[in-house]
């Protein structure tokens, strides 16, 4: 009886040991499978493009204007308005195709939700292309090379004191090809060509529909205390023009200047000469800024907006502006590396061909946040 019981116990022990061995083998196979899956997942993830960078700017201000000609992203309302200063959101990135070639892309959209009269989103720079030792070439909507040539001279860009209100040429155009030189020290160069058959509204039959700029130094005045450049446009937005750009930093004082000679591509009798001077200087926690602009051709936004404005009866306002002058003074107060508050005053004067003038006093206080 004892021998029989002992034999049964041994059988049970052997069966349990066999079961344990089978379970261990199953666990080892599962562990191996999970390890292989993890390796494959990691390899697949590494093969994907890097995640894009998401960025954007929110910029809102309260503005009071006598004419409303220069207020941004509103219906050119007169009086006190909430102004959306080209707020935007976008994503950009690169993907290594091989050791010598990268895919580059960018998709940026204006955010206009603060204005009841505007679409929530609008098109901004959106393109895709290739980059390598030859430089970079992208296809799509982009700032023209002529617009890029302004450097850091305009201290109130994207606001109602932007120098585009005085001088033409700050254009963003679709259906274009943009080429940028590869890095060559402090030398930079950009060229734009607009496909004429694909974008009739932005090209001229009388022009070659291209723009180019070349510069030397640092537009941000950080790597070098100077920047000089020249820009040219022929036919884009019916404009043929060249401009000279210079920036200089002396201690904490930053100075900038632009000279521009412009004419309509389709009508060379409409021409203009203009300039912009700017300066900024830190005072305590404030950055004090000022600039002065002038143009004698009436092709800036202030003059063209006056020509389009109608009175309450639907009649065009009298007078054709040929000379526009603007001076602006203001200051920024940083709240952090990403946000600042600002305030400034601008005075526009438009001189009529027929005699007399029109003035606009613009007061602005706003908040800017970049992410």
C-alpha positions, 0 to 999 in steps of 0.5 A: 500500500505504501509503495503504491502511494509513493508511486502515485506521488512520484507520477504527480510530481513528474507530471507537474514538472513537465507542466512547469517546463511547458509553461516556461517554454511558452513564456520564453516564446512569448518573451522572444516574440515580444522582444522581436515585436519591440525591435521591429516597432522601434525600427519602424518608428526610426524609419519614419520621418521626424515629428514636425515642429508645431509653431505659431503666433497669437497677436491681438491689439486694441487700435484706434484709427481715424481712417481705418486704411491700415488696420489689419484683418478687419473691414477697415473700420474707423474708430476703436477696434480689436485688431488681429495682427496676422496670428498664425499656426503652422507645422514644419519639418524635414525628412532624410531621404538619404545621406545627401538629400532631405525632404523639407515642408511647411504648412502655415495658416492665418488664424482669423477667428477674432473677426466675424467678417473673416474666414477662420483660417487663411493661406500663408506660406505652404510648400514642399521641396528638397534640400541638399548640398545644392541649397534648397528648392521648394514649390508652393505658396511663399514670401517672394524673395523681394519681400524677404529682402527687407531683413530686420529693418521694419520694426512694426512688420505685420502690424498697422505700421508695417512699411508695406502701407507706404511702399509696395513689394511685400507679397506672398504668392502661390504657384511659385518656385523658391530657391535658396543658396546653401550655407556659405558663411554670412552670404545668403541668397534667395530667388523666386519664380512664379509660374505665369500660366498657373497664377495669372493674378500674380504675374504680368505679361510685361515682366519676367515674373521673378524676384531675387535677393542677396545679402551679407551679414546677419539680419538679426544682428546677433552673429554679426553687427551689420547686414547689407543686401539688395533685392530685385523684382520683375513682374510679380504683382505688376511691380518692377523694383529694386531696393537697397538694405542696410542694418548696423548695430552700435553697442545696444543701438540698432539702426536700419535703412531701406531705399526703394525705386519702384514702377508698375511693370505694365505702366512704367509711367507710374513710378516711385521712390521711397525709403524707410529709416528705423532705430531701436534701443533698450531702456531698462526693461523696455525696447524703445522703437521708432521709424520713418517712411516715405514714398512718392508713388501712391502704390502702398496700402494707405494710398490704394485703400483710400482709392477703394474707399467709398462714402455712405452714398457709395461714391469714391472719396475725392483725391488721389494720393501720390505721396505718403509719409508715416512716422511711428514711435513705441515700445515693447515690454517683454513678459517672458521669452515667448510673450511681450506687450507693446504700444505705439503711435503712428501718424500717416499723411497722404498728399493728394495730386490735386492738392491738400492732404489726409491724415490718420492718427493710429494708437495701438496697444497689444499682446504678442505670444509665440509658441 
